[in-house]
Amino acid sequence: MSDRLTTGIAYRLGWALYWVCVGVGALWIAGFLLLNWHAGQAWWEGAVMWIVFGLPPLLAYGMGRFFRYVLSDE
């Protein structure tokens, strides 16, 4: 990989957006667990809860990978 591809603004923006999306996913998981812990409910009850718990972080991670792939030209 040439230096031009690893030092440009698009490369840095791709990695920054990747980590932002990973952070959003992690905050979603932490917030969801904290909310259900305070409510006294078990977060594993029901398939709908798994979708609500797991889908947004997976989507955020996928968007982050997309930004990183497209913008950093990896």
Secondary structure as a PSIPRED ss2 file (coil, helix, strand):
# PSIPRED VFORMAT (PSIPRED V4.0)

   1 M C   1.000  0.000  0.000
   2 S C   1.000  0.000  0.000
   3 D H   0.000  1.000  0.000
   4 R H   0.000  1.000  0.000
   5 L H   0.000  1.000  0.000
   6 T H   0.000  1.000  0.000
   7 T H   0.000  1.000  0.000
   8 G C   1.000  0.000  0.000
   9 I H   0.000  1.000  0.000
  10 A H   0.000  1.000  0.000
  11 Y H   0.000  1.000  0.000
  12 R H   0.000  1.000  0.000
  13 L H   0.000  1.000  0.000
  14 G H   0.000  1.000  0.000
  15 W H   0.000  1.000  0.000
  16 A H   0.000  1.000  0.000
  17 L H   0.000  1.000  0.000
  18 Y H   0.000  1.000  0.000
  19 W H   0.000  1.000  0.000
  20 V H   0.000  1.000  0.000
  21 C H   0.000  1.000  0.000
  22 V H   0.000  1.000  0.000
  23 G H   0.000  1.000  0.000
  24 V H   0.000  1.000  0.000
  25 G H   0.000  1.000  0.000
  26 A H   0.000  1.000  0.000
  27 L H   0.000  1.000  0.000
  28 W H   0.000  1.000  0.000
  29 I H   0.000  1.000  0.000
  30 A H   0.000  1.000  0.000
  31 G H   0.000  1.000  0.000
  32 F H   0.000  1.000  0.000
  33 L H   0.000  1.000  0.000
  34 L H   0.000  1.000  0.000
  35 L H   0.000  1.000  0.000
  36 N H   0.000  1.000  0.000
  37 W H   0.000  1.000  0.000
  38 H H   0.000  1.000  0.000
  39 A H   0.000  1.000  0.000
  40 G C   1.000  0.000  0.000
  41 Q C   1.000  0.000  0.000
  42 A C   1.000  0.000  0.000
  43 W C   1.000  0.000  0.000
  44 W C   1.000  0.000  0.000
  45 E C   1.000  0.000  0.000
  46 G C   1.000  0.000  0.000
  47 A H   0.000  1.000  0.000
  48 V H   0.000  1.000  0.000
  49 M H   0.000  1.000  0.000
  50 W H   0.000  1.000  0.000
  51 I H   0.000  1.000  0.000
  52 V H   0.000  1.000  0.000
  53 F H   0.000  1.000  0.000
  54 G H   0.000  1.000  0.000
  55 L H   0.000  1.000  0.000
  56 P H   0.000  1.000  0.000
  57 P H   0.000  1.000  0.000
  58 L H   0.000  1.000  0.000
  59 L H   0.000  1.000  0.000
  60 A H   0.000  1.000  0.000
  61 Y H   0.000  1.000  0.000
  62 G H   0.000  1.000  0.000
  63 M H   0.000  1.000  0.000
  64 G H   0.000  1.000  0.000
  65 R H   0.000  1.000  0.000
  66 F H   0.000  1.000  0.000
  67 F H   0.000  1.000  0.000
  68 R H   0.000  1.000  0.000
  69 Y H   0.000  1.000  0.000
  70 V H   0.000  1.000  0.000
  71 L H   0.000  1.000  0.000
  72 S H   0.000  1.000  0.000
  73 D C   1.000  0.000  0.000
  74 E C   1.000  0.000  0.000
